């Protein structure tokens, strides 16, 4: 989970989000990580959808 912690920390620092308290850090990592994964999967899904429909 170290990689997720680094990615979330970079995201927090980039967008200027208030740092979570140590007790809430794990929950914030899971929440922001899930949102980032959802965005990446959505983007990839849109690309695959577009490529399949353009290939017709």
PDB file as gemmi writes it, atoms N, CA and C in Angstrom:
CRYST1    1.000    1.000    1.000  90.00  90.00  90.00 P 1                      
ATOM      1  N   UNK A   1       0.811  -1.198   0.000  1.00  0.00           N  
ATOM      2  CA  UNK A   1       0.000   0.000   0.000  1.00  0.00           C  
ATOM      3  C   UNK A   1       0.856   1.264   0.000  1.00  0.00           C  
ATOM      4  N   UNK A   2       2.162   1.094   0.024  1.00  0.00           N  
ATOM      5  CA  UNK A   2       3.051   2.257   0.006  1.00  0.00           C  
ATOM      6  C   UNK A   2       2.887   3.055  -1.280  1.00  0.00           C  
ATOM      7  N   UNK A   3       2.693   2.364  -2.409  1.00  0.00           N  
ATOM      8  CA  UNK A   3       2.521   3.053  -3.686  1.00  0.00           C  
ATOM      9  C   UNK A   3       1.258   3.891  -3.690  1.00  0.00           C  
ATOM     10  N   UNK A   4       0.182   3.366  -3.097  1.00  0.00           N  
ATOM     11  CA  UNK A   4      -1.068   4.119  -3.014  1.00  0.00           C  
ATOM     12  C   UNK A   4      -0.894   5.342  -2.126  1.00  0.00           C  
ATOM     13  N   UNK A   5      -0.166   5.189  -1.034  1.00  0.00           N  
ATOM     14  CA  UNK A   5       0.083   6.316  -0.136  1.00  0.00           C  
ATOM     15  C   UNK A   5       0.839   7.422  -0.861  1.00  0.00           C  
ATOM     16  N   UNK A   6       1.816   7.057  -1.673  1.00  0.00           N  
ATOM     17  CA  UNK A   6       2.590   8.053  -2.420  1.00  0.00           C  
ATOM     18  C   UNK A   6       1.738   8.752  -3.475  1.00  0.00           C  
ATOM     19  N   UNK A   7       0.915   7.994  -4.180  1.00  0.00           N  
ATOM     20  CA  UNK A   7       0.047   8.586  -5.200  1.00  0.00           C  
ATOM     21  C   UNK A   7      -0.956   9.538  -4.562  1.00  0.00           C  
ATOM     22  N   UNK A   8      -1.570   9.111  -3.465  1.00  0.00           N  
ATOM     23  CA  UNK A   8      -2.554   9.960  -2.781  1.00  0.00           C  
ATOM     24  C   UNK A   8      -1.884  11.200  -2.209  1.00  0.00           C  
ATOM     25  N   UNK A   9      -0.700  11.043  -1.644  1.00  0.00           N  
ATOM     26  CA  UNK A   9       0.017  12.205  -1.104  1.00  0.00           C  
ATOM     27  C   UNK A   9       0.314  13.209  -2.221  1.00  0.00           C  
ATOM     28  N   UNK A  10       0.725  12.722  -3.385  1.00  0.00           N  
ATOM     29  CA  UNK A  10       0.979  13.598  -4.525  1.00  0.00           C  
ATOM     30  C   UNK A  10      -0.294  14.301  -4.963  1.00  0.00           C  
ATOM     31  N   UNK A  11      -1.400  13.579  -4.972  1.00  0.00           N  
ATOM     32  CA  UNK A  11      -2.692  14.159  -5.343  1.00  0.00           C  
ATOM     33  C   UNK A  11      -3.092  15.256  -4.355  1.00  0.00           C  
ATOM     34  N   UNK A  12      -2.930  14.978  -3.073  1.00  0.00           N  
ATOM     35  CA  UNK A  12      -3.285  15.953  -2.033  1.00  0.00           C  
ATOM     36  C   UNK A  12      -2.419  17.199  -2.162  1.00  0.00           C  
ATOM     37  N   UNK A  13      -1.132  17.030  -2.376  1.00  0.00           N  
ATOM     38  CA  UNK A  13      -0.237  18.177  -2.488  1.00  0.00           C  
ATOM     39  C   UNK A  13      -0.495  18.972  -3.773  1.00  0.00           C  
ATOM     40  N   UNK A  14      -0.820  18.275  -4.862  1.00  0.00           N  
ATOM     41  CA  UNK A  14      -1.063  18.949  -6.136  1.00  0.00           C  
ATOM     42  C   UNK A  14      -2.294  19.840  -6.076  1.00  0.00           C  
ATOM     43  N   UNK A  15      -3.369  19.338  -5.477  1.00  0.00           N  
ATOM     44  CA  UNK A  15      -4.617  20.083  -5.471  1.00  0.00           C  
ATOM     45  C   UNK A  15      -4.837  20.886  -4.198  1.00  0.00           C  
ATOM     46  N   UNK A  16      -3.880  20.876  -3.293  1.00  0.00           N  
ATOM     47  CA  UNK A  16      -3.958  21.711  -2.106  1.00  0.00           C  
ATOM     48  C   UNK A  16      -5.022  21.295  -1.115  1.00  0.00           C  
ATOM     49  N   UNK A  17      -5.297  20.010  -1.057  1.00  0.00           N  
ATOM     50  CA  UNK A  17      -6.283  19.498  -0.111  1.00  0.00           C  
ATOM     51  C   UNK A  17      -5.646  19.448   1.274  1.00  0.00           C  
ATOM     52  N   UNK A  18      -6.427  19.731   2.293  1.00  0.00           N  
ATOM     53  CA  UNK A  18      -5.926  19.679   3.661  1.00  0.00           C  
ATOM     54  C   UNK A  18      -5.473  18.263   3.995  1.00  0.00           C  
ATOM     55  N   UNK A  19      -4.317  18.154   4.608  1.00  0.00           N  
ATOM     56  CA  UNK A  19      -3.778  16.845   4.994  1.00  0.00           C  
ATOM     57  C   UNK A  19      -4.697  16.183   6.017  1.00  0.00           C  
ATOM     58  N   UNK A  20      -5.004  14.897   5.821  1.00  0.00           N  
ATOM     59  CA  UNK A  20      -5.831  14.202   6.803  1.00  0.00           C  
ATOM     60  C   UNK A  20      -5.045  13.934   8.084  1.00  0.00           C  
ATOM     61  N   UNK A  21      -5.776  13.816   9.171  1.00  0.00           N  
ATOM     62  CA  UNK A  21      -5.128  13.479  10.435  1.00  0.00           C  
ATOM     63  C   UNK A  21      -4.594  12.048  10.344  1.00  0.00           C  
ATOM     64  N   UNK A  22      -3.624  11.696  11.190  1.00  0.00           N  
ATOM     65  CA  UNK A  22      -3.066  10.332  11.139  1.00  0.00           C  
ATOM     66  C   UNK A  22      -4.128   9.238  11.317  1.00  0.00           C  
ATOM     67  N   UNK A  23      -5.173   9.534  12.088  1.00  0.00           N  
ATOM     68  CA  UNK A  23      -6.223   8.529  12.300  1.00  0.00           C  
ATOM     69  C   UNK A  23      -7.057   8.321  11.036  1.00  0.00           C  
ATOM     70  N   UNK A  24      -7.204   9.346  10.233  1.00  0.00           N  
ATOM     71  CA  UNK A  24      -8.040   9.282   9.036  1.00  0.00           C  
ATOM     72  C   UNK A  24      -7.242   9.050   7.756  1.00  0.00           C  
ATOM     73  N   UNK A  25      -5.934   8.917   7.866  1.00  0.00           N  
ATOM     74  CA  UNK A  25      -5.087   8.802   6.683  1.00  0.00           C  
ATOM     75  C   UNK A  25      -5.422   7.561   5.860  1.00  0.00           C  
ATOM     76  N   UNK A  26      -5.643   6.434   6.501  1.00  0.00           N  
ATOM     77  CA  UNK A  26      -5.956   5.191   5.786  1.00  0.00           C  
ATOM     78  C   UNK A  26      -7.275   5.319   5.035  1.00  0.00           C  
ATOM     79  N   UNK A  27      -8.284   5.892   5.679  1.00  0.00           N  
ATOM     80  CA  UNK A  27      -9.581   6.080   5.040  1.00  0.00           C  
ATOM     81  C   UNK A  27      -9.468   7.037   3.856  1.00  0.00           C  
ATOM     82  N   UNK A  28      -8.712   8.111   4.025  1.00  0.00           N  
ATOM     83  CA  UNK A  28      -8.512   9.066   2.925  1.00  0.00           C  
ATOM     84  C   UNK A  28      -7.782   8.398   1.765  1.00  0.00           C  
ATOM     85  N   UNK A  29      -6.783   7.572   2.063  1.00  0.00           N  
ATOM     86  CA  UNK A  29      -6.062   6.854   1.007  1.00  0.00           C  
ATOM     87  C   UNK A  29      -6.996   5.949   0.217  1.00  0.00           C  
ATOM     88  N   UNK A  30      -7.839   5.221   0.909  1.00  0.00           N  
ATOM     89  CA  UNK A  30      -8.765   4.319   0.224  1.00  0.00           C  
ATOM     90  C   UNK A  30      -9.777   5.094  -0.611  1.00  0.00           C  
ATOM     91  N   UNK A  31     -10.315   6.168  -0.069  1.00  0.00           N  
ATOM     92  CA  UNK A  31     -11.328   6.947  -0.775  1.00  0.00           C  
ATOM     93  C   UNK A  31     -10.742   7.622  -2.013  1.00  0.00           C  
ATOM     94  N   UNK A  32      -9.641   8.330  -1.850  1.00  0.00           N  
ATOM     95  CA  UNK A  32      -9.031   9.025  -2.985  1.00  0.00           C  
ATOM     96  C   UNK A  32      -8.483   8.019  -3.990  1.00  0.00           C  
ATOM     97  N   UNK A  33      -7.910   6.930  -3.507  1.00  0.00           N  
ATOM     98  CA  UNK A  33      -7.423   5.884  -4.407  1.00  0.00           C  
ATOM     99  C   UNK A  33      -8.542   5.272  -5.234  1.00  0.00           C  
ATOM    100  N   UNK A  34      -9.679   5.017  -4.609  1.00  0.00           N  
ATOM    101  CA  UNK A  34     -10.829   4.460  -5.332  1.00  0.00           C  
ATOM    102  C   UNK A  34     -11.332   5.446  -6.381  1.00  0.00           C  
ATOM    103  N   UNK A  35     -11.375   6.721  -6.033  1.00  0.00           N  
ATOM    104  CA  UNK A  35     -11.809   7.722  -7.013  1.00  0.00           C  
ATOM    105  C   UNK A  35     -10.835   7.826  -8.181  1.00  0.00           C  
ATOM    106  N   UNK A  36      -9.547   7.802  -7.907  1.00  0.00           N  
ATOM    107  CA  UNK A  36      -8.562   7.863  -8.978  1.00  0.00           C  
ATOM    108  C   UNK A  36      -8.646   6.635  -9.887  1.00  0.00           C  
ATOM    109  N   UNK A  37      -8.839   5.460  -9.309  1.00  0.00           N  
ATOM    110  CA  UNK A  37      -8.972   4.242 -10.107  1.00  0.00           C  
ATOM    111  C   UNK A  37     -10.237   4.305 -10.955  1.00  0.00           C  
ATOM    112  N   UNK A  38     -11.332   4.824 -10.388  1.00  0.00           N  
ATOM    113  CA  UNK A  38     -12.577   4.955 -11.148  1.00  0.00           C  
ATOM    114  C   UNK A  38     -12.396   5.899 -12.337  1.00  0.00           C  
ATOM    115  N   UNK A  39     -11.680   6.986 -12.153  1.00  0.00           N  
ATOM    116  CA  UNK A  39     -11.436   7.928 -13.247  1.00  0.00           C  
ATOM    117  C   UNK A  39     -10.595   7.273 -14.335  1.00  0.00           C  
ATOM    118  N   UNK A  40      -9.552   6.559 -13.950  1.00  0.00           N  
ATOM    119  CA  UNK A  40      -8.687   5.897 -14.934  1.00  0.00           C  
ATOM    120  C   UNK A  40      -9.469   4.831 -15.697  1.00  0.00           C  
ATOM    121  N   UNK A  41     -10.257   4.030 -14.996  1.00  0.00           N  
ATOM    122  CA  UNK A  41     -11.053   2.999 -15.664  1.00  0.00           C  
ATOM    123  C   UNK A  41     -12.107   3.619 -16.578  1.00  0.00           C  
ATOM    124  N   UNK A  42     -12.712   4.713 -16.152  1.00  0.00           N  
ATOM    125  CA  UNK A  42     -13.678   5.414 -16.994  1.00  0.00           C  
ATOM    126  C   UNK A  42     -13.035   5.948 -18.259  1.00  0.00           C  
ATOM    127  N   UNK A  43     -11.849   6.515 -18.123  1.00  0.00           N  
ATOM    128  CA  UNK A  43     -11.128   7.021 -19.282  1.00  0.00           C  
ATOM    129  C   UNK A  43     -10.781   5.889 -20.249  1.00  0.00           C  
ATOM    130  N   UNK A  44     -10.259   4.800 -19.701  1.00  0.00           N  
ATOM    131  CA  UNK A  44      -9.909   3.660 -20.552  1.00  0.00           C  
ATOM    132  C   UNK A  44     -11.147   3.069 -21.224  1.00  0.00           C  
ATOM    133  N   UNK A  45     -12.248   3.013 -20.494  1.00  0.00           N  
ATOM    134  CA  UNK A  45     -13.501   2.525 -21.076  1.00  0.00           C  
ATOM    135  C   UNK A  45     -13.977   3.412 -22.213  1.00  0.00           C  
ATOM    136  N   UNK A  46     -13.855   4.726 -22.041  1.00  0.00           N  
ATOM    137  CA  UNK A  46     -14.248   5.651 -23.100  1.00  0.00           C  
ATOM    138  C   UNK A  46     -13.358   5.491 -24.323  1.00  0.00           C  
ATOM    139  N   UNK A  47     -12.072   5.276 -24.109  1.00  0.00           N  
ATOM    140  CA  UNK A  47     -11.145   5.081 -25.230  1.00  0.00           C  
ATOM    141  C   UNK A  47     -11.492   3.794 -25.971  1.00  0.00           C  
ATOM    142  N   UNK A  48     -11.698   2.714 -25.245  1.00  0.00           N  
ATOM    143  CA  UNK A  48     -12.039   1.435 -25.884  1.00  0.00           C  
ATOM    144  C   UNK A  48     -13.366   1.566 -26.627  1.00  0.00           C  
ATOM    145  N   UNK A  49     -14.346   2.200 -26.023  1.00  0.00           N  
ATOM    146  CA  UNK A  49     -15.646   2.405 -26.658  1.00  0.00           C  
ATOM    147  C   UNK A  49     -15.486   3.212 -27.952  1.00  0.00           C  
ATOM    148  N   UNK A  50     -14.719   4.283 -27.898  1.00  0.00           N  
ATOM    149  CA  UNK A  50     -14.502   5.103 -29.080  1.00  0.00           C  
ATOM    150  C   UNK A  50     -13.773   4.380 -30.188  1.00  0.00           C  
ATOM    151  N   UNK A  51     -12.744   3.625 -29.833  1.00  0.00           N  
ATOM    152  CA  UNK A  51     -11.971   2.896 -30.819  1.00  0.00           C  
ATOM    153  C   UNK A  51     -12.839   1.828 -31.480  1.00  0.00           C  
ATOM    154  N   UNK A  52     -13.638   1.130 -30.700  1.00  0.00           N  
ATOM    155  CA  UNK A  52     -14.489   0.082 -31.267  1.00  0.00           C  
ATOM    156  C   UNK A  52     -15.523   0.661 -32.221  1.00  0.00           C  
ATOM    157  N   UNK A  53     -16.070   1.831 -31.880  1.00  0.00           N  
ATOM    158  CA  UNK A  53     -17.089   2.413 -32.738  1.00  0.00           C  
ATOM    159  C   UNK A  53     -16.493   3.114 -33.960  1.00  0.00           C  
ATOM    160  N   UNK A  54     -15.270   3.593 -33.856  1.00  0.00           N  
ATOM    161  CA  UNK A  54     -14.621   4.189 -35.017  1.00  0.00           C  
ATOM    162  C   UNK A  54     -14.123   3.123 -35.985  1.00  0.00           C  
ATOM    163  N   UNK A  55     -13.902   1.904 -35.499  1.00  0.00           N  
ATOM    164  CA  UNK A  55     -13.368   0.827 -36.323  1.00  0.00           C  
ATOM    165  C   UNK A  55     -14.451   0.190 -37.197  1.00  0.00           C  
ATOM    166  N   UNK A  56     -15.697   0.546 -37.009  1.00  0.00           N  
ATOM    167  CA  UNK A  56     -16.780  -0.057 -37.792  1.00  0.00           C  
ATOM    168  C   UNK A  56     -16.764   0.377 -39.210  1.00  0.00           C  
TER     169      UNK A  56                                                      
END                                                                             
